[in-house]
Amino acid sequence: MFSVFKRWKQVVETQIGLKIKCLKSDNGGEYDSSQFKEFCSENGIRMIKTVLGTPEQKGVVERMNKTLNERARCMRIQSGLPKVF
């Protein structure tokens, strides 16, 4: 996970031209290693952890995911497809 984040950070910062300032996670443990924390500290990335299992704290992304899922569910129901879809 750490190596993937480092590559992603490099791509994002190169393409956008801005530095990553904050990383918000759900405290699930993916970003808990001392190596990851040290990397964030060295690069000035503030780590914010929300309570695990509370999508309300994740803001725009979770609300958009919920909206998209609800729309997809409505389209499936209206089309008459079975629940497996």
PyMOL Python script that loads the backbone (N, CA, C, O; Angstrom):
from pymol import cmd

cmd.read_pdbstr("""\
ATOM      1  N   MET A   1       0.821  -1.182   0.000  1.00  0.00           N
ATOM      2  CA  MET A   1       0.000   0.000   0.000  1.00  0.00           C
ATOM      3  C   MET A   1       0.873   1.257   0.000  1.00  0.00           C
ATOM      4  O   MET A   1       0.564   2.230  -0.687  1.00  0.00           O
ATOM      5  N   PHE A   2       1.950   1.235   0.762  1.00  0.00           N
ATOM      6  CA  PHE A   2       2.821   2.396   0.888  1.00  0.00           C
ATOM      7  C   PHE A   2       3.462   2.754  -0.451  1.00  0.00           C
ATOM      8  O   PHE A   2       3.497   3.924  -0.832  1.00  0.00           O
ATOM      9  N   SER A   3       3.966   1.751  -1.162  1.00  0.00           N
ATOM     10  CA  SER A   3       4.615   2.022  -2.454  1.00  0.00           C
ATOM     11  C   SER A   3       3.613   2.565  -3.472  1.00  0.00           C
ATOM     12  O   SER A   3       3.958   3.417  -4.292  1.00  0.00           O
ATOM     13  N   VAL A   4       2.384   2.077  -3.420  1.00  0.00           N
ATOM     14  CA  VAL A   4       1.338   2.569  -4.323  1.00  0.00           C
ATOM     15  C   VAL A   4       1.025   4.028  -4.020  1.00  0.00           C
ATOM     16  O   VAL A   4       0.862   4.834  -4.937  1.00  0.00           O
ATOM     17  N   PHE A   5       0.940   4.371  -2.741  1.00  0.00           N
ATOM     18  CA  PHE A   5       0.670   5.752  -2.356  1.00  0.00           C
ATOM     19  C   PHE A   5       1.787   6.679  -2.837  1.00  0.00           C
ATOM     20  O   PHE A   5       1.513   7.769  -3.340  1.00  0.00           O
ATOM     21  N   LYS A   6       3.034   6.256  -2.685  1.00  0.00           N
ATOM     22  CA  LYS A   6       4.152   7.091  -3.117  1.00  0.00           C
ATOM     23  C   LYS A   6       4.104   7.352  -4.617  1.00  0.00           C
ATOM     24  O   LYS A   6       4.354   8.475  -5.054  1.00  0.00           O
ATOM     25  N   ARG A   7       3.784   6.330  -5.414  1.00  0.00           N
ATOM     26  CA  ARG A   7       3.656   6.523  -6.858  1.00  0.00           C
ATOM     27  C   ARG A   7       2.483   7.428  -7.193  1.00  0.00           C
ATOM     28  O   ARG A   7       2.591   8.310  -8.045  1.00  0.00           O
ATOM     29  N   TRP A   8       1.349   7.202  -6.511  1.00  0.00           N
ATOM     30  CA  TRP A   8       0.156   8.020  -6.746  1.00  0.00           C
ATOM     31  C   TRP A   8       0.440   9.485  -6.410  1.00  0.00           C
ATOM     32  O   TRP A   8       0.058  10.382  -7.161  1.00  0.00           O
ATOM     33  N   LYS A   9       1.101   9.722  -5.296  1.00  0.00           N
ATOM     34  CA  LYS A   9       1.451  11.082  -4.875  1.00  0.00           C
ATOM     35  C   LYS A   9       2.293  11.768  -5.942  1.00  0.00           C
ATOM     36  O   LYS A   9       2.056  12.928  -6.279  1.00  0.00           O
ATOM     37  N   GLN A  10       3.262  11.056  -6.464  1.00  0.00           N
ATOM     38  CA  GLN A  10       4.138  11.628  -7.481  1.00  0.00           C
ATOM     39  C   GLN A  10       3.362  11.974  -8.754  1.00  0.00           C
ATOM     40  O   GLN A  10       3.553  13.045  -9.330  1.00  0.00           O
ATOM     41  N   VAL A  11       2.499  11.076  -9.183  1.00  0.00           N
ATOM     42  CA  VAL A  11       1.696  11.318 -10.393  1.00  0.00           C
ATOM     43  C   VAL A  11       0.774  12.509 -10.198  1.00  0.00           C
ATOM     44  O   VAL A  11       0.719  13.402 -11.044  1.00  0.00           O
ATOM     45  N   VAL A  12       0.056  12.525  -9.098  1.00  0.00           N
ATOM     46  CA  VAL A  12      -0.894  13.608  -8.829  1.00  0.00           C
ATOM     47  C   VAL A  12      -0.185  14.950  -8.761  1.00  0.00           C
ATOM     48  O   VAL A  12      -0.625  15.913  -9.388  1.00  0.00           O
ATOM     49  N   GLU A  13       0.896  15.026  -8.016  1.00  0.00           N
ATOM     50  CA  GLU A  13       1.596  16.294  -7.861  1.00  0.00           C
ATOM     51  C   GLU A  13       2.232  16.759  -9.165  1.00  0.00           C
ATOM     52  O   GLU A  13       2.324  17.961  -9.413  1.00  0.00           O
ATOM     53  N   THR A  14       2.670  15.830  -9.995  1.00  0.00           N
ATOM     54  CA  THR A  14       3.241  16.196 -11.286  1.00  0.00           C
ATOM     55  C   THR A  14       2.169  16.704 -12.239  1.00  0.00           C
ATOM     56  O   THR A  14       2.368  17.710 -12.919  1.00  0.00           O
ATOM     57  N   GLN A  15       1.044  16.022 -12.293  1.00  0.00           N
ATOM     58  CA  GLN A  15      -0.015  16.395 -13.231  1.00  0.00           C
ATOM     59  C   GLN A  15      -0.723  17.681 -12.832  1.00  0.00           C
ATOM     60  O   GLN A  15      -1.050  18.503 -13.688  1.00  0.00           O
ATOM     61  N   ILE A  16      -0.960  17.858 -11.545  1.00  0.00           N
ATOM     62  CA  ILE A  16      -1.719  19.016 -11.086  1.00  0.00           C
ATOM     63  C   ILE A  16      -0.811  20.199 -10.773  1.00  0.00           C
ATOM     64  O   ILE A  16      -1.217  21.352 -10.919  1.00  0.00           O
ATOM     65  N   GLY A  17       0.400  19.919 -10.349  1.00  0.00           N
ATOM     66  CA  GLY A  17       1.327  20.988 -10.002  1.00  0.00           C
ATOM     67  C   GLY A  17       1.129  21.524  -8.597  1.00  0.00           C
ATOM     68  O   GLY A  17       1.639  22.595  -8.269  1.00  0.00           O
ATOM     69  N   LEU A  18       0.403  20.805  -7.767  1.00  0.00           N
ATOM     70  CA  LEU A  18       0.170  21.186  -6.384  1.00  0.00           C
ATOM     71  C   LEU A  18       0.624  20.064  -5.459  1.00  0.00           C
ATOM     72  O   LEU A  18       0.643  18.897  -5.850  1.00  0.00           O
ATOM     73  N   LYS A  19       0.983  20.416  -4.251  1.00  0.00           N
ATOM     74  CA  LYS A  19       1.410  19.427  -3.265  1.00  0.00           C
ATOM     75  C   LYS A  19       0.205  18.881  -2.503  1.00  0.00           C
ATOM     76  O   LYS A  19      -0.767  19.598  -2.261  1.00  0.00           O
ATOM     77  N   ILE A  20       0.279  17.607  -2.129  1.00  0.00           N
ATOM     78  CA  ILE A  20      -0.744  17.009  -1.271  1.00  0.00           C
ATOM     79  C   ILE A  20      -0.497  17.529   0.139  1.00  0.00           C
ATOM     80  O   ILE A  20       0.609  17.413   0.667  1.00  0.00           O
ATOM     81  N   LYS A  21      -1.530  18.100   0.743  1.00  0.00           N
ATOM     82  CA  LYS A  21      -1.386  18.705   2.063  1.00  0.00           C
ATOM     83  C   LYS A  21      -2.011  17.869   3.166  1.00  0.00           C
ATOM     84  O   LYS A  21      -1.612  17.967   4.326  1.00  0.00           O
ATOM     85  N   CYS A  22      -2.994  17.043   2.808  1.00  0.00           N
ATOM     86  CA  CYS A  22      -3.757  16.344   3.826  1.00  0.00           C
ATOM     87  C   CYS A  22      -4.199  14.980   3.294  1.00  0.00           C
ATOM     88  O   CYS A  22      -4.564  14.858   2.125  1.00  0.00           O
ATOM     89  N   LEU A  23      -4.167  13.980   4.132  1.00  0.00           N
ATOM     90  CA  LEU A  23      -4.655  12.651   3.792  1.00  0.00           C
ATOM     91  C   LEU A  23      -5.694  12.259   4.824  1.00  0.00           C
ATOM     92  O   LEU A  23      -5.396  12.157   6.014  1.00  0.00           O
ATOM     93  N   LYS A  24      -6.916  12.040   4.362  1.00  0.00           N
ATOM     94  CA  LYS A  24      -8.007  11.688   5.263  1.00  0.00           C
ATOM     95  C   LYS A  24      -8.350  10.222   5.063  1.00  0.00           C
ATOM     96  O   LYS A  24      -8.627   9.795   3.942  1.00  0.00           O
ATOM     97  N   SER A  25      -8.333   9.450   6.142  1.00  0.00           N
ATOM     98  CA  SER A  25      -8.646   8.028   6.040  1.00  0.00           C
ATOM     99  C   SER A  25      -9.634   7.637   7.134  1.00  0.00           C
ATOM    100  O   SER A  25      -9.883   8.396   8.071  1.00  0.00           O
ATOM    101  N   ASP A  26     -10.192   6.432   6.995  1.00  0.00           N
ATOM    102  CA  ASP A  26     -11.228   5.981   7.920  1.00  0.00           C
ATOM    103  C   ASP A  26     -10.669   5.209   9.113  1.00  0.00           C
ATOM    104  O   ASP A  26     -11.411   4.496   9.788  1.00  0.00           O
ATOM    105  N   ASN A  27      -9.377   5.343   9.377  1.00  0.00           N
ATOM    106  CA  ASN A  27      -8.755   4.695  10.530  1.00  0.00           C
ATOM    107  C   ASN A  27      -8.838   3.173  10.442  1.00  0.00           C
ATOM    108  O   ASN A  27      -8.888   2.476  11.455  1.00  0.00           O
ATOM    109  N   GLY A  28      -8.852   2.674   9.196  1.00  0.00           N
ATOM    110  CA  GLY A  28      -8.958   1.239   8.989  1.00  0.00           C
ATOM    111  C   GLY A  28      -7.636   0.504   9.109  1.00  0.00           C
ATOM    112  O   GLY A  28      -7.618  -0.727   9.083  1.00  0.00           O
ATOM    113  N   GLY A  29      -6.534   1.220   9.237  1.00  0.00           N
ATOM    114  CA  GLY A  29      -5.238   0.594   9.439  1.00  0.00           C
ATOM    115  C   GLY A  29      -4.351   0.561   8.210  1.00  0.00           C
ATOM    116  O   GLY A  29      -3.186   0.175   8.313  1.00  0.00           O
ATOM    117  N   GLU A  30      -4.867   0.956   7.035  1.00  0.00           N
ATOM    118  CA  GLU A  30      -4.063   0.903   5.817  1.00  0.00           C
ATOM    119  C   GLU A  30      -2.875   1.854   5.878  1.00  0.00           C
ATOM    120  O   GLU A  30      -1.827   1.587   5.290  1.00  0.00           O
ATOM    121  N   TYR A  31      -3.040   2.952   6.581  1.00  0.00           N
ATOM    122  CA  TYR A  31      -2.009   3.994   6.609  1.00  0.00           C
ATOM    123  C   TYR A  31      -1.400   4.130   8.000  1.00  0.00           C
ATOM    124  O   TYR A  31      -1.050   5.235   8.414  1.00  0.00           O
ATOM    125  N   ASP A  32      -1.270   3.034   8.716  1.00  0.00           N
ATOM    126  CA  ASP A  32      -0.823   3.081  10.107  1.00  0.00           C
ATOM    127  C   ASP A  32       0.645   2.744  10.322  1.00  0.00           C
ATOM    128  O   ASP A  32       1.132   2.854  11.448  1.00  0.00           O
ATOM    129  N   SER A  33       1.356   2.345   9.300  1.00  0.00           N
ATOM    130  CA  SER A  33       2.746   1.932   9.512  1.00  0.00           C
ATOM    131  C   SER A  33       3.611   3.143   9.879  1.00  0.00           C
ATOM    132  O   SER A  33       3.332   4.271   9.474  1.00  0.00           O
ATOM    133  N   SER A  34       4.654   2.881  10.649  1.00  0.00           N
ATOM    134  CA  SER A  34       5.561   3.965  11.050  1.00  0.00           C
ATOM    135  C   SER A  34       6.263   4.547   9.829  1.00  0.00           C
ATOM    136  O   SER A  34       6.551   5.742   9.787  1.00  0.00           O
ATOM    137  N   GLN A  35       6.539   3.703   8.836  1.00  0.00           N
ATOM    138  CA  GLN A  35       7.178   4.160   7.605  1.00  0.00           C
ATOM    139  C   GLN A  35       6.268   5.145   6.864  1.00  0.00           C
ATOM    140  O   GLN A  35       6.735   6.166   6.359  1.00  0.00           O
ATOM    141  N   PHE A  36       4.981   4.837   6.802  1.00  0.00           N
ATOM    142  CA  PHE A  36       4.027   5.706   6.128  1.00  0.00           C
ATOM    143  C   PHE A  36       3.884   7.030   6.869  1.00  0.00           C
ATOM    144  O   PHE A  36       3.873   8.095   6.252  1.00  0.00           O
ATOM    145  N   LYS A  37       3.775   6.958   8.199  1.00  0.00           N
ATOM    146  CA  LYS A  37       3.646   8.180   9.008  1.00  0.00           C
ATOM    147  C   LYS A  37       4.877   9.064   8.868  1.00  0.00           C
ATOM    148  O   LYS A  37       4.765  10.287   8.780  1.00  0.00           O
ATOM    149  N   GLU A  38       6.052   8.441   8.848  1.00  0.00           N
ATOM    150  CA  GLU A  38       7.299   9.190   8.699  1.00  0.00           C
ATOM    151  C   GLU A  38       7.349   9.868   7.328  1.00  0.00           C
ATOM    152  O   GLU A  38       7.761  11.024   7.223  1.00  0.00           O
ATOM    153  N   PHE A  39       6.933   9.156   6.283  1.00  0.00           N
ATOM    154  CA  PHE A  39       6.913   9.716   4.931  1.00  0.00           C
ATOM    155  C   PHE A  39       5.998  10.938   4.875  1.00  0.00           C
ATOM    156  O   PHE A  39       6.368  11.970   4.314  1.00  0.00           O
ATOM    157  N   CYS A  40       4.802  10.821   5.458  1.00  0.00           N
ATOM    158  CA  CYS A  40       3.856  11.940   5.470  1.00  0.00           C
ATOM    159  C   CYS A  40       4.438  13.125   6.230  1.00  0.00           C
ATOM    160  O   CYS A  40       4.324  14.267   5.784  1.00  0.00           O
ATOM    161  N   SER A  41       5.051  12.865   7.355  1.00  0.00           N
ATOM    162  CA  SER A  41       5.653  13.927   8.158  1.00  0.00           C
ATOM    163  C   SER A  41       6.757  14.644   7.385  1.00  0.00           C
ATOM    164  O   SER A  41       6.829  15.873   7.396  1.00  0.00           O
ATOM    165  N   GLU A  42       7.610  13.884   6.721  1.00  0.00           N
ATOM    166  CA  GLU A  42       8.714  14.458   5.945  1.00  0.00           C
ATOM    167  C   GLU A  42       8.211  15.291   4.769  1.00  0.00           C
ATOM    168  O   GLU A  42       8.862  16.254   4.364  1.00  0.00           O
ATOM    169  N   ASN A  43       7.060  14.923   4.224  1.00  0.00           N
ATOM    170  CA  ASN A  43       6.519  15.617   3.055  1.00  0.00           C
ATOM    171  C   ASN A  43       5.441  16.641   3.404  1.00  0.00           C
ATOM    172  O   ASN A  43       4.783  17.185   2.517  1.00  0.00           O
ATOM    173  N   GLY A  44       5.265  16.897   4.688  1.00  0.00           N
ATOM    174  CA  GLY A  44       4.308  17.913   5.124  1.00  0.00           C
ATOM    175  C   GLY A  44       2.855  17.538   4.900  1.00  0.00           C
ATOM    176  O   GLY A  44       2.007  18.411   4.719  1.00  0.00           O
ATOM    177  N   ILE A  45       2.564  16.246   4.913  1.00  0.00           N
ATOM    178  CA  ILE A  45       1.194  15.769   4.707  1.00  0.00           C
ATOM    179  C   ILE A  45       0.567  15.511   6.068  1.00  0.00           C
ATOM    180  O   ILE A  45       1.047  14.679   6.838  1.00  0.00           O
ATOM    181  N   ARG A  46      -0.499  16.227   6.352  1.00  0.00           N
ATOM    182  CA  ARG A  46      -1.214  16.054   7.619  1.00  0.00           C
ATOM    183  C   ARG A  46      -2.158  14.861   7.493  1.00  0.00           C
ATOM    184  O   ARG A  46      -2.900  14.751   6.517  1.00  0.00           O
ATOM    185  N   MET A  47      -2.127  13.986   8.466  1.00  0.00           N
ATOM    186  CA  MET A  47      -2.989  12.801   8.446  1.00  0.00           C
ATOM    187  C   MET A  47      -4.199  13.027   9.348  1.00  0.00           C
ATOM    188  O   MET A  47      -4.052  13.328  10.533  1.00  0.00           O
ATOM    189  N   ILE A  48      -5.391  12.879   8.780  1.00  0.00           N
ATOM    190  CA  ILE A  48      -6.634  13.021   9.530  1.00  0.00           C
ATOM    191  C   ILE A  48      -7.338  11.672   9.504  1.00  0.00           C
ATOM    192  O   ILE A  48      -7.508  11.079   8.438  1.00  0.00           O
ATOM    193  N   LYS A  49      -7.743  11.191  10.656  1.00  0.00           N
ATOM    194  CA  LYS A  49      -8.432   9.903  10.736  1.00  0.00           C
ATOM    195  C   LYS A  49      -9.845  10.105  11.255  1.00  0.00           C
ATOM    196  O   LYS A  49     -10.067  10.766  12.269  1.00  0.00           O
ATOM    197  N   THR A  50     -10.784   9.528  10.544  1.00  0.00           N
ATOM    198  CA  THR A  50     -12.176   9.580  10.978  1.00  0.00           C
ATOM    199  C   THR A  50     -12.505   8.288  11.716  1.00  0.00           C
ATOM    200  O   THR A  50     -11.700   7.358  11.731  1.00  0.00           O
ATOM    201  N   VAL A  51     -13.665   8.229  12.317  1.00  0.00           N
ATOM    202  CA  VAL A  51     -14.090   7.035  13.033  1.00  0.00           C
ATOM    203  C   VAL A  51     -14.456   5.960  12.014  1.00  0.00           C
ATOM    204  O   VAL A  51     -15.202   6.225  11.072  1.00  0.00           O
ATOM    205  N   LEU A  52     -13.939   4.764  12.197  1.00  0.00           N
ATOM    206  CA  LEU A  52     -14.183   3.644  11.298  1.00  0.00           C
ATOM    207  C   LEU A  52     -15.679   3.347  11.198  1.00  0.00           C
ATOM    208  O   LEU A  52     -16.363   3.244  12.216  1.00  0.00           O
ATOM    209  N   GLY A  53     -16.183   3.211   9.974  1.00  0.00           N
ATOM    210  CA  GLY A  53     -17.585   2.847   9.764  1.00  0.00           C
ATOM    211  C   GLY A  53     -18.541   4.019   9.834  1.00  0.00           C
ATOM    212  O   GLY A  53     -19.741   3.817  10.021  1.00  0.00           O
ATOM    213  N   THR A  54     -18.046   5.242   9.688  1.00  0.00           N
ATOM    214  CA  THR A  54     -18.922   6.416   9.691  1.00  0.00           C
ATOM    215  C   THR A  54     -18.725   7.209   8.402  1.00  0.00           C
ATOM    216  O   THR A  54     -17.940   8.157   8.373  1.00  0.00           O
ATOM    217  N   PRO A  55     -19.423   6.835   7.346  1.00  0.00           N
ATOM    218  CA  PRO A  55     -19.262   7.538   6.068  1.00  0.00           C
ATOM    219  C   PRO A  55     -19.659   9.005   6.147  1.00  0.00           C
ATOM    220  O   PRO A  55     -19.252   9.800   5.301  1.00  0.00           O
ATOM    221  N   GLU A  56     -20.449   9.374   7.152  1.00  0.00           N
ATOM    222  CA  GLU A  56     -20.871  10.764   7.294  1.00  0.00           C
ATOM    223  C   GLU A  56     -19.669  11.690   7.490  1.00  0.00           C
ATOM    224  O   GLU A  56     -19.735  12.868   7.141  1.00  0.00           O
ATOM    225  N   GLN A  57     -18.596  11.177   8.035  1.00  0.00           N
ATOM    226  CA  GLN A  57     -17.420  11.999   8.320  1.00  0.00           C
ATOM    227  C   GLN A  57     -16.509  12.152   7.106  1.00  0.00           C
ATOM    228  O   GLN A  57     -15.537  12.905   7.159  1.00  0.00           O
ATOM    229  N   LYS A  58     -16.801  11.466   6.039  1.00  0.00           N
ATOM    230  CA  LYS A  58     -15.916  11.511   4.879  1.00  0.00           C
ATOM    231  C   LYS A  58     -16.352  12.522   3.828  1.00  0.00           C
ATOM    232  O   LYS A  58     -15.695  12.669   2.798  1.00  0.00           O
ATOM    233  N   GLY A  59     -17.428  13.203   4.074  1.00  0.00           N
ATOM    234  CA  GLY A  59     -17.802  14.331   3.241  1.00  0.00           C
ATOM    235  C   GLY A  59     -18.273  13.996   1.850  1.00  0.00           C
ATOM    236  O   GLY A  59     -19.034  13.051   1.638  1.00  0.00           O
ATOM    237  N   VAL A  60     -17.808  14.787   0.906  1.00  0.00           N
ATOM    238  CA  VAL A  60     -18.312  14.789  -0.463  1.00  0.00           C
ATOM    239  C   VAL A  60     -18.201  13.428  -1.144  1.00  0.00           C
ATOM    240  O   VAL A  60     -19.139  13.002  -1.818  1.00  0.00           O
ATOM    241  N   VAL A  61     -17.092  12.748  -0.984  1.00  0.00           N
ATOM    242  CA  VAL A  61     -16.877  11.477  -1.681  1.00  0.00           C
ATOM    243  C   VAL A  61     -17.922  10.443  -1.290  1.00  0.00           C
ATOM    244  O   VAL A  61     -18.517   9.803  -2.157  1.00  0.00           O
ATOM    245  N   GLU A  62     -18.147  10.278  -0.010  1.00  0.00           N
ATOM    246  CA  GLU A  62     -19.124   9.277   0.435  1.00  0.00           C
ATOM    247  C   GLU A  62     -20.543   9.659   0.037  1.00  0.00           C
ATOM    248  O   GLU A  62     -21.343   8.792  -0.315  1.00  0.00           O
ATOM    249  N   ARG A  63     -20.862  10.956   0.091  1.00  0.00           N
ATOM    250  CA  ARG A  63     -22.205  11.373  -0.321  1.00  0.00           C
ATOM    251  C   ARG A  63     -22.411  11.104  -1.803  1.00  0.00           C
ATOM    252  O   ARG A  63     -23.495  10.684  -2.209  1.00  0.00           O
ATOM    253  N   MET A  64     -21.380  11.342  -2.623  1.00  0.00           N
ATOM    254  CA  MET A  64     -21.493  11.081  -4.059  1.00  0.00           C
ATOM    255  C   MET A  64     -21.614   9.584  -4.314  1.00  0.00           C
ATOM    256  O   MET A  64     -22.399   9.172  -5.167  1.00  0.00           O
ATOM    257  N   ASN A  65     -20.854   8.761  -3.594  1.00  0.00           N
ATOM    258  CA  ASN A  65     -20.985   7.307  -3.737  1.00  0.00           C
ATOM    259  C   ASN A  65     -22.403   6.856  -3.419  1.00  0.00           C
ATOM    260  O   ASN A  65     -22.969   6.026  -4.131  1.00  0.00           O
ATOM    261  N   LYS A  66     -22.971   7.396  -2.360  1.00  0.00           N
ATOM    262  CA  LYS A  66     -24.337   7.045  -1.976  1.00  0.00           C
ATOM    263  C   LYS A  66     -25.323   7.458  -3.060  1.00  0.00           C
ATOM    264  O   LYS A  66     -26.219   6.692  -3.416  1.00  0.00           O
ATOM    265  N   THR A  67     -25.156   8.671  -3.585  1.00  0.00           N
ATOM    266  CA  THR A  67     -26.040   9.168  -4.640  1.00  0.00           C
ATOM    267  C   THR A  67     -25.965   8.285  -5.877  1.00  0.00           C
ATOM    268  O   THR A  67     -26.995   7.924  -6.447  1.00  0.00           O
ATOM    269  N   LEU A  68     -24.757   7.936  -6.294  1.00  0.00           N
ATOM    270  CA  LEU A  68     -24.595   7.100  -7.486  1.00  0.00           C
ATOM    271  C   LEU A  68     -25.187   5.709  -7.288  1.00  0.00           C
ATOM    272  O   LEU A  68     -25.827   5.172  -8.192  1.00  0.00           O
ATOM    273  N   ASN A  69     -24.978   5.127  -6.112  1.00  0.00           N
ATOM    274  CA  ASN A  69     -25.558   3.809  -5.819  1.00  0.00           C
ATOM    275  C   ASN A  69     -27.078   3.852  -5.827  1.00  0.00           C
ATOM    276  O   ASN A  69     -27.726   2.942  -6.343  1.00  0.00           O
ATOM    277  N   GLU A  70     -27.642   4.899  -5.261  1.00  0.00           N
ATOM    278  CA  GLU A  70     -29.101   5.022  -5.247  1.00  0.00           C
ATOM    279  C   GLU A  70     -29.657   5.182  -6.655  1.00  0.00           C
ATOM    280  O   GLU A  70     -30.694   4.604  -6.983  1.00  0.00           O
ATOM    281  N   ARG A  71     -28.978   5.959  -7.486  1.00  0.00           N
ATOM    282  CA  ARG A  71     -29.430   6.140  -8.873  1.00  0.00           C
ATOM    283  C   ARG A  71     -29.339   4.837  -9.651  1.00  0.00           C
ATOM    284  O   ARG A  71     -30.254   4.490 -10.397  1.00  0.00           O
ATOM    285  N   ALA A  72     -28.233   4.115  -9.478  1.00  0.00           N
ATOM    286  CA  ALA A  72     -28.072   2.842 -10.175  1.00  0.00           C
ATOM    287  C   ALA A  72     -29.135   1.839  -9.728  1.00  0.00           C
ATOM    288  O   ALA A  72     -29.680   1.095 -10.544  1.00  0.00           O
ATOM    289  N   ARG A  73     -29.423   1.825  -8.436  1.00  0.00           N
ATOM    290  CA  ARG A  73     -30.451   0.928  -7.903  1.00  0.00           C
ATOM    291  C   ARG A  73     -31.819   1.262  -8.501  1.00  0.00           C
ATOM    292  O   ARG A  73     -32.569   0.359  -8.871  1.00  0.00           O
ATOM    293  N   CYS A  74     -32.143   2.534  -8.597  1.00  0.00           N
ATOM    294  CA  CYS A  74     -33.423   2.946  -9.184  1.00  0.00           C
ATOM    295  C   CYS A  74     -33.524   2.522 -10.644  1.00  0.00           C
ATOM    296  O   CYS A  74     -34.570   2.044 -11.084  1.00  0.00           O
ATOM    297  N   MET A  75     -32.434   2.697 -11.398  1.00  0.00           N
ATOM    298  CA  MET A  75     -32.452   2.304 -12.815  1.00  0.00           C
ATOM    299  C   MET A  75     -32.638   0.795 -12.958  1.00  0.00           C
ATOM    300  O   MET A  75     -33.362   0.337 -13.842  1.00  0.00           O
ATOM    301  N   ARG A  76     -31.975   0.014 -12.078  1.00  0.00           N
ATOM    302  CA  ARG A  76     -32.120  -1.436 -12.135  1.00  0.00           C
ATOM    303  C   ARG A  76     -33.553  -1.848 -11.842  1.00  0.00           C
ATOM    304  O   ARG A  76     -34.114  -2.694 -12.537  1.00  0.00           O
ATOM    305  N   ILE A  77     -34.143  -1.256 -10.822  1.00  0.00           N
ATOM    306  CA  ILE A  77     -35.523  -1.590 -10.439  1.00  0.00           C
ATOM    307  C   ILE A  77     -36.482  -1.231 -11.562  1.00  0.00           C
ATOM    308  O   ILE A  77     -37.348  -2.029 -11.921  1.00  0.00           O
ATOM    309  N   GLN A  78     -36.332  -0.028 -12.122  1.00  0.00           N
ATOM    310  CA  GLN A  78     -37.228   0.408 -13.185  1.00  0.00           C
ATOM    311  C   GLN A  78     -37.103  -0.427 -14.451  1.00  0.00           C
ATOM    312  O   GLN A  78     -38.071  -0.591 -15.194  1.00  0.00           O
ATOM    313  N   SER A  79     -35.901  -0.956 -14.693  1.00  0.00           N
ATOM    314  CA  SER A  79     -35.709  -1.766 -15.895  1.00  0.00           C
ATOM    315  C   SER A  79     -36.253  -3.183 -15.735  1.00  0.00           C
ATOM    316  O   SER A  79     -36.427  -3.903 -16.719  1.00  0.00           O
ATOM    317  N   GLY A  80     -36.522  -3.581 -14.481  1.00  0.00           N
ATOM    318  CA  GLY A  80     -37.064  -4.909 -14.230  1.00  0.00           C
ATOM    319  C   GLY A  80     -36.002  -5.999 -14.118  1.00  0.00           C
ATOM    320  O   GLY A  80     -36.335  -7.184 -14.105  1.00  0.00           O
ATOM    321  N   LEU A  81     -34.716  -5.611 -14.037  1.00  0.00           N
ATOM    322  CA  LEU A  81     -33.660  -6.600 -13.902  1.00  0.00           C
ATOM    323  C   LEU A  81     -33.720  -7.244 -12.515  1.00  0.00           C
ATOM    324  O   LEU A  81     -34.155  -6.608 -11.555  1.00  0.00           O
ATOM    325  N   PRO A  82     -33.285  -8.508 -12.406  1.00  0.00           N
ATOM    326  CA  PRO A  82     -33.267  -9.159 -11.091  1.00  0.00           C
ATOM    327  C   PRO A  82     -32.204  -8.532 -10.190  1.00  0.00           C
ATOM    328  O   PRO A  82     -31.324  -7.816 -10.668  1.00  0.00           O
ATOM    329  N   LYS A  83     -32.287  -8.799  -8.898  1.00  0.00           N
ATOM    330  CA  LYS A  83     -31.397  -8.199  -7.902  1.00  0.00           C
ATOM    331  C   LYS A  83     -29.934  -8.546  -8.099  1.00  0.00           C
ATOM    332  O   LYS A  83     -29.068  -7.810  -7.627  1.00  0.00           O
ATOM    333  N   VAL A  84     -29.624  -9.647  -8.785  1.00  0.00           N
ATOM    334  CA  VAL A  84     -28.220 -10.018  -8.965  1.00  0.00           C
ATOM    335  C   VAL A  84     -27.457  -8.967  -9.773  1.00  0.00           C
ATOM    336  O   VAL A  84     -26.228  -8.915  -9.733  1.00  0.00           O
ATOM    337  N   PHE A  85     -28.186  -8.141 -10.496  1.00  0.00           N
ATOM    338  CA  PHE A  85     -27.545  -7.067 -11.260  1.00  0.00           C
ATOM    339  C   PHE A  85     -27.471  -5.816 -10.422  1.00  0.00           C
ATOM    340  O   PHE A  85     -26.964  -4.793 -10.882  1.00  0.00           O
TER     341      PHE A  85
END
""", "prot")
cmd.dss("prot")
cmd.show_as("cartoon", "prot")
cmd.util.cbc("prot")
cmd.orient("prot")
